[in-house]
Amino acid sequence: MRAKRCVPVCTRLVLVLVMAAAVLLAPPPPLFAADTPPADATVPTAGRTWPVGSLPRVLRGWEPPATAYGPGHRGADLAAAPGTPVRAVAAGRVSFAGRVAGKGVVSVELTGTGEPPLRTTYEPVTAAVEEGEQVESGEVIGTVDATGSHCTVTCVHWGLRRGDTYLNPLSLLPPWLLHRGPSRLLPVHGTA
């Protein structure tokens, strides 16, 4: 009699354990929406750090226009609080640091990215660098301004261009940096 009652209870217990293991061992969810365009193969993965934070929330991704002057989103909007340090994603030379249409903008021409070189832009930013200055990947180039953002919350608009052609800035980052999942603790076997 006892064995008959155990079958449904044991079956449910095994099912719960299998489901828990599946959830814990599953890969993390994607960082970006499924409709985000893939990285541009013509862009080298020169980036070594995110412009803000260690894994910022992408509020709006790259949405290339159908025509040169058509509607779209020529960059990526990254959530960031006012005063957050903004870092150069890759080494290069500051090609502009100033105000455009009332917004603080910093542009960096990236070293070793071809002719014409790739150029990243960050706005709205209070610059901590000057035009002509060399910067390293991860170096602070400014801070997020409290005003001037086109997002509903404060953000940094991060852009990428080669000459007059806009490209997906997320293409600069290597996959391990883009899709880094949460840290997972593993058991330690044995003692020293």
Short mmCIF file of the C-alpha atoms (twelve columns), coordinates in Angstrom:
data_MODEL
# 
_entry.id   MODEL 
# 
loop_
_atom_site.group_PDB 
_atom_site.id 
_atom_site.type_symbol 
_atom_site.label_atom_id 
_atom_site.label_alt_id 
_atom_site.label_comp_id 
_atom_site.label_asym_id 
_atom_site.label_seq_id 
_atom_site.Cartn_x 
_atom_site.Cartn_y 
_atom_site.Cartn_z 
_atom_site.pdbx_PDB_model_num 
ATOM 1   C CA . MET A 1   0.000  0.000  0.000   1 
ATOM 2   C CA . ARG A 2   2.807  2.369  0.913   1 
ATOM 3   C CA . ALA A 3   4.572  1.743  -2.431  1 
ATOM 4   C CA . LYS A 4   1.422  2.698  -4.388  1 
ATOM 5   C CA . ARG A 5   1.238  6.094  -2.640  1 
ATOM 6   C CA . CYS A 6   4.932  6.709  -3.222  1 
ATOM 7   C CA . VAL A 7   4.679  6.380  -7.010  1 
ATOM 8   C CA . PRO A 8   2.764  9.673  -7.627  1 
ATOM 9   C CA . VAL A 9   4.722  11.529 -4.938  1 
ATOM 10  C CA . CYS A 10  8.088  10.171 -6.107  1 
ATOM 11  C CA . THR A 11  7.215  10.895 -9.737  1 
ATOM 12  C CA . ARG A 12  6.403  14.519 -8.870  1 
ATOM 13  C CA . LEU A 13  9.580  14.846 -6.830  1 
ATOM 14  C CA . VAL A 14  11.713 13.522 -9.706  1 
ATOM 15  C CA . LEU A 15  9.917  15.860 -12.116 1 
ATOM 16  C CA . VAL A 16  10.572 18.866 -9.854  1 
ATOM 17  C CA . LEU A 17  14.265 17.918 -9.553  1 
ATOM 18  C CA . VAL A 18  14.623 17.514 -13.330 1 
ATOM 19  C CA . MET A 19  12.899 20.876 -13.950 1 
ATOM 20  C CA . ALA A 20  15.087 22.622 -11.351 1 
ATOM 21  C CA . ALA A 21  18.235 21.152 -12.906 1 
ATOM 22  C CA . ALA A 22  17.109 22.249 -16.381 1 
ATOM 23  C CA . VAL A 23  16.522 25.831 -15.207 1 
ATOM 24  C CA . LEU A 24  19.833 26.019 -13.335 1 
ATOM 25  C CA . LEU A 25  21.865 24.524 -16.177 1 
ATOM 26  C CA . ALA A 26  20.179 26.399 -19.030 1 
ATOM 27  C CA . PRO A 27  22.194 29.121 -20.754 1 
ATOM 28  C CA . PRO A 28  21.330 32.672 -19.737 1 
ATOM 29  C CA . PRO A 29  18.672 34.471 -21.780 1 
ATOM 30  C CA . PRO A 30  19.920 36.541 -24.715 1 
ATOM 31  C CA . LEU A 31  21.092 40.051 -23.907 1 
ATOM 32  C CA . PHE A 32  19.256 41.571 -26.859 1 
ATOM 33  C CA . ALA A 33  15.902 41.111 -28.505 1 
ATOM 34  C CA . ALA A 34  15.719 38.440 -31.195 1 
ATOM 35  C CA . ASP A 35  15.094 41.100 -33.841 1 
ATOM 36  C CA . THR A 36  18.390 42.909 -33.138 1 
ATOM 37  C CA . PRO A 37  20.483 42.779 -36.305 1 
ATOM 38  C CA . PRO A 38  23.584 40.586 -36.071 1 
ATOM 39  C CA . ALA A 39  27.049 42.056 -35.721 1 
ATOM 40  C CA . ASP A 40  28.567 43.597 -38.842 1 
ATOM 41  C CA . ALA A 41  31.262 41.258 -40.216 1 
ATOM 42  C CA . THR A 42  33.155 44.239 -41.685 1 
ATOM 43  C CA . VAL A 43  33.749 45.682 -38.211 1 
ATOM 44  C CA . PRO A 44  36.708 44.255 -36.258 1 
ATOM 45  C CA . THR A 45  35.980 43.277 -32.652 1 
ATOM 46  C CA . ALA A 46  38.338 45.997 -31.421 1 
ATOM 47  C CA . GLY A 47  36.335 46.801 -28.285 1 
ATOM 48  C CA . ARG A 48  37.504 45.559 -24.916 1 
ATOM 49  C CA . THR A 49  34.966 47.217 -22.625 1 
ATOM 50  C CA . TRP A 50  31.447 48.603 -22.625 1 
ATOM 51  C CA . PRO A 51  31.193 52.423 -22.762 1 
ATOM 52  C CA . VAL A 52  29.262 52.452 -19.464 1 
ATOM 53  C CA . GLY A 53  29.121 49.864 -16.681 1 
ATOM 54  C CA . SER A 54  30.117 46.236 -17.070 1 
ATOM 55  C CA . LEU A 55  26.954 44.976 -18.807 1 
ATOM 56  C CA . PRO A 56  24.578 47.895 -19.376 1 
ATOM 57  C CA . ARG A 57  20.971 47.455 -20.396 1 
ATOM 58  C CA . VAL A 58  20.489 48.197 -24.093 1 
ATOM 59  C CA . LEU A 59  17.429 50.432 -24.192 1 
ATOM 60  C CA . ARG A 60  17.334 50.613 -27.981 1 
ATOM 61  C CA . GLY A 61  19.596 48.801 -30.388 1 
ATOM 62  C CA . TRP A 62  20.869 49.417 -33.880 1 
ATOM 63  C CA . GLU A 63  18.073 49.907 -36.427 1 
ATOM 64  C CA . PRO A 64  19.669 50.736 -39.786 1 
ATOM 65  C CA . PRO A 65  17.647 52.964 -42.090 1 
ATOM 66  C CA . ALA A 66  16.401 51.566 -45.392 1 
ATOM 67  C CA . THR A 67  17.888 54.572 -47.216 1 
ATOM 68  C CA . ALA A 68  20.677 57.027 -46.392 1 
ATOM 69  C CA . TYR A 69  18.234 59.658 -45.096 1 
ATOM 70  C CA . GLY A 70  15.469 57.315 -43.950 1 
ATOM 71  C CA . PRO A 71  14.242 56.767 -40.399 1 
ATOM 72  C CA . GLY A 72  16.150 54.409 -38.139 1 
ATOM 73  C CA . HIS A 73  18.403 54.359 -35.101 1 
ATOM 74  C CA . ARG A 74  22.046 54.910 -35.962 1 
ATOM 75  C CA . GLY A 75  23.567 53.581 -32.753 1 
ATOM 76  C CA . ALA A 76  22.742 51.917 -29.452 1 
ATOM 77  C CA . ASP A 77  21.238 53.535 -26.361 1 
ATOM 78  C CA . LEU A 78  22.754 52.247 -23.113 1 
ATOM 79  C CA . ALA A 79  21.095 52.895 -19.746 1 
ATOM 80  C CA . ALA A 80  23.347 55.000 -17.513 1 
ATOM 81  C CA . ALA A 81  22.721 57.338 -14.592 1 
ATOM 82  C CA . PRO A 82  23.909 60.951 -14.752 1 
ATOM 83  C CA . GLY A 83  27.561 61.211 -13.706 1 
ATOM 84  C CA . THR A 84  28.390 57.641 -14.767 1 
ATOM 85  C CA . PRO A 85  31.924 57.414 -16.202 1 
ATOM 86  C CA . VAL A 86  31.985 56.935 -19.986 1 
ATOM 87  C CA . ARG A 87  34.907 54.869 -21.278 1 
ATOM 88  C CA . ALA A 88  36.539 54.491 -24.669 1 
ATOM 89  C CA . VAL A 89  35.627 51.020 -25.973 1 
ATOM 90  C CA . ALA A 90  38.940 50.740 -27.834 1 
ATOM 91  C CA . ALA A 91  42.232 52.611 -28.170 1 
ATOM 92  C CA . GLY A 92  42.342 55.631 -30.441 1 
ATOM 93  C CA . ARG A 93  42.629 59.378 -30.854 1 
ATOM 94  C CA . VAL A 94  39.968 61.853 -29.719 1 
ATOM 95  C CA . SER A 95  38.758 63.463 -32.952 1 
ATOM 96  C CA . PHE A 96  36.129 65.684 -31.282 1 
ATOM 97  C CA . ALA A 97  35.219 66.732 -27.755 1 
ATOM 98  C CA . GLY A 98  32.644 69.485 -27.474 1 
ATOM 99  C CA . ARG A 99  29.026 70.445 -27.938 1 
ATOM 100 C CA . VAL A 100 26.796 69.720 -30.926 1 
ATOM 101 C CA . ALA A 101 23.262 71.133 -30.914 1 
ATOM 102 C CA . GLY A 102 23.576 71.767 -27.176 1 
ATOM 103 C CA . LYS A 103 24.707 68.203 -26.343 1 
ATOM 104 C CA . GLY A 104 28.129 67.128 -25.136 1 
ATOM 105 C CA . VAL A 105 29.752 64.746 -27.637 1 
ATOM 106 C CA . VAL A 106 33.035 62.841 -27.668 1 
ATOM 107 C CA . SER A 107 34.276 61.070 -30.823 1 
ATOM 108 C CA . VAL A 108 37.244 58.693 -30.934 1 
ATOM 109 C CA . GLU A 109 38.970 57.434 -34.125 1 
ATOM 110 C CA . LEU A 110 39.931 53.837 -33.392 1 
ATOM 111 C CA . THR A 111 43.525 52.762 -33.968 1 
ATOM 112 C CA . GLY A 112 44.218 50.034 -36.542 1 
ATOM 113 C CA . THR A 113 40.691 49.786 -37.947 1 
ATOM 114 C CA . GLY A 114 41.418 50.541 -41.629 1 
ATOM 115 C CA . GLU A 115 40.936 53.509 -43.931 1 
ATOM 116 C CA . PRO A 116 38.991 55.499 -43.205 1 
ATOM 117 C CA . PRO A 117 39.255 54.490 -39.547 1 
ATOM 118 C CA . LEU A 118 36.231 53.552 -37.487 1 
ATOM 119 C CA . ARG A 119 34.957 56.387 -35.292 1 
ATOM 120 C CA . THR A 120 32.872 55.938 -32.146 1 
ATOM 121 C CA . THR A 121 30.685 58.681 -30.700 1 
ATOM 122 C CA . TYR A 122 29.225 59.077 -27.233 1 
ATOM 123 C CA . GLU A 123 26.497 61.544 -26.201 1 
ATOM 124 C CA . PRO A 124 25.344 63.320 -24.047 1 
ATOM 125 C CA . VAL A 125 28.714 63.425 -22.309 1 
ATOM 126 C CA . THR A 126 30.725 65.998 -20.397 1 
ATOM 127 C CA . ALA A 127 34.178 65.471 -21.899 1 
ATOM 128 C CA . ALA A 128 37.189 64.668 -19.717 1 
ATOM 129 C CA . VAL A 129 39.487 64.576 -22.772 1 
ATOM 130 C CA . GLU A 130 40.562 67.024 -25.473 1 
ATOM 131 C CA . GLU A 131 40.720 66.775 -29.237 1 
ATOM 132 C CA . GLY A 132 43.935 65.095 -30.395 1 
ATOM 133 C CA . GLU A 133 44.461 63.179 -27.129 1 
ATOM 134 C CA . GLN A 134 45.339 59.469 -27.337 1 
ATOM 135 C CA . VAL A 135 43.116 57.196 -25.222 1 
ATOM 136 C CA . GLU A 136 43.338 53.540 -24.269 1 
ATOM 137 C CA . SER A 137 40.517 51.010 -24.141 1 
ATOM 138 C CA . GLY A 138 38.649 51.478 -20.868 1 
ATOM 139 C CA . GLU A 139 40.005 54.982 -20.255 1 
ATOM 140 C CA . VAL A 140 37.425 57.455 -18.917 1 
ATOM 141 C CA . ILE A 141 36.650 60.028 -21.611 1 
ATOM 142 C CA . GLY A 142 33.811 61.799 -19.795 1 
ATOM 143 C CA . THR A 143 30.687 61.426 -17.695 1 
ATOM 144 C CA . VAL A 144 27.012 61.043 -18.609 1 
ATOM 145 C CA . ASP A 145 25.194 64.396 -18.690 1 
ATOM 146 C CA . ALA A 146 21.961 64.732 -16.718 1 
ATOM 147 C CA . THR A 147 20.229 66.349 -19.720 1 
ATOM 148 C CA . GLY A 148 20.352 66.027 -23.494 1 
ATOM 149 C CA . SER A 149 19.470 62.346 -23.742 1 
ATOM 150 C CA . HIS A 150 16.836 61.347 -26.302 1 
ATOM 151 C CA . CYS A 151 15.839 58.324 -24.172 1 
ATOM 152 C CA . THR A 152 12.926 58.258 -21.726 1 
ATOM 153 C CA . VAL A 153 15.517 57.603 -18.978 1 
ATOM 154 C CA . THR A 154 19.088 58.885 -18.885 1 
ATOM 155 C CA . CYS A 155 21.218 57.004 -21.389 1 
ATOM 156 C CA . VAL A 156 24.320 57.222 -23.535 1 
ATOM 157 C CA . HIS A 157 23.825 57.088 -27.275 1 
ATOM 158 C CA . TRP A 158 26.804 55.139 -28.631 1 
ATOM 159 C CA . GLY A 159 27.431 55.398 -32.358 1 
ATOM 160 C CA . LEU A 160 29.886 53.973 -34.881 1 
ATOM 161 C CA . ARG A 161 30.836 55.229 -38.338 1 
ATOM 162 C CA . ARG A 162 33.328 54.491 -41.074 1 
ATOM 163 C CA . GLY A 163 33.494 57.660 -43.132 1 
ATOM 164 C CA . ASP A 164 29.853 58.617 -43.751 1 
ATOM 165 C CA . THR A 165 28.507 55.093 -43.207 1 
ATOM 166 C CA . TYR A 166 26.825 54.306 -39.898 1 
ATOM 167 C CA . LEU A 167 27.487 50.832 -38.473 1 
ATOM 168 C CA . ASN A 168 26.268 48.763 -35.528 1 
ATOM 169 C CA . PRO A 169 28.457 49.765 -32.527 1 
ATOM 170 C CA . LEU A 170 27.697 46.460 -30.794 1 
ATOM 171 C CA . SER A 171 29.773 44.825 -33.565 1 
ATOM 172 C CA . LEU A 172 32.897 46.246 -31.898 1 
ATOM 173 C CA . LEU A 173 32.441 44.032 -28.835 1 
ATOM 174 C CA . PRO A 174 33.553 40.390 -28.794 1 
ATOM 175 C CA . PRO A 175 30.858 37.744 -28.139 1 
ATOM 176 C CA . TRP A 176 32.222 36.919 -24.667 1 
ATOM 177 C CA . LEU A 177 31.629 40.538 -23.623 1 
ATOM 178 C CA . LEU A 178 28.240 40.861 -25.332 1 
ATOM 179 C CA . HIS A 179 26.683 37.660 -24.076 1 
ATOM 180 C CA . ARG A 180 28.336 37.226 -20.720 1 
ATOM 181 C CA . GLY A 181 25.938 35.351 -18.477 1 
ATOM 182 C CA . PRO A 182 25.763 35.443 -14.717 1 
ATOM 183 C CA . SER A 183 28.592 33.970 -12.679 1 
ATOM 184 C CA . ARG A 184 27.961 30.442 -11.514 1 
ATOM 185 C CA . LEU A 185 29.545 28.847 -8.488  1 
ATOM 186 C CA . LEU A 186 30.802 25.323 -9.012  1 
ATOM 187 C CA . PRO A 187 31.414 22.760 -6.281  1 
ATOM 188 C CA . VAL A 188 34.931 22.280 -5.023  1 
ATOM 189 C CA . HIS A 189 35.976 18.642 -4.769  1 
ATOM 190 C CA . GLY A 190 38.415 17.525 -2.139  1 
ATOM 191 C CA . THR A 191 40.428 19.595 0.275   1 
ATOM 192 C CA . ALA A 192 44.017 20.632 0.251   1 
# 
